[in-house]
């Protein structure tokens, strides 16, 4: 018995990656940020040159050193 995408996920949660065009369920994205833009961190980094999570982590490190 084949399971279709529409029966396993609400179609409103299916997005298309801005970089590679793959359709994905943003709720299952491993990234906590930009879940509705990129399918994963590889596409995010390839498109932006960095990942948002790395940028946030870097900002936290700078703030901790400044404090």
Buried (B, 14 or more C-beta within 10 A) or exposed (E): EEEEEEEEBEEEEBBEBBBBEEEBBBEEBEBEBBBEBBBBBEBBBEBBEEBBBEEEEEEEEEEEEEE
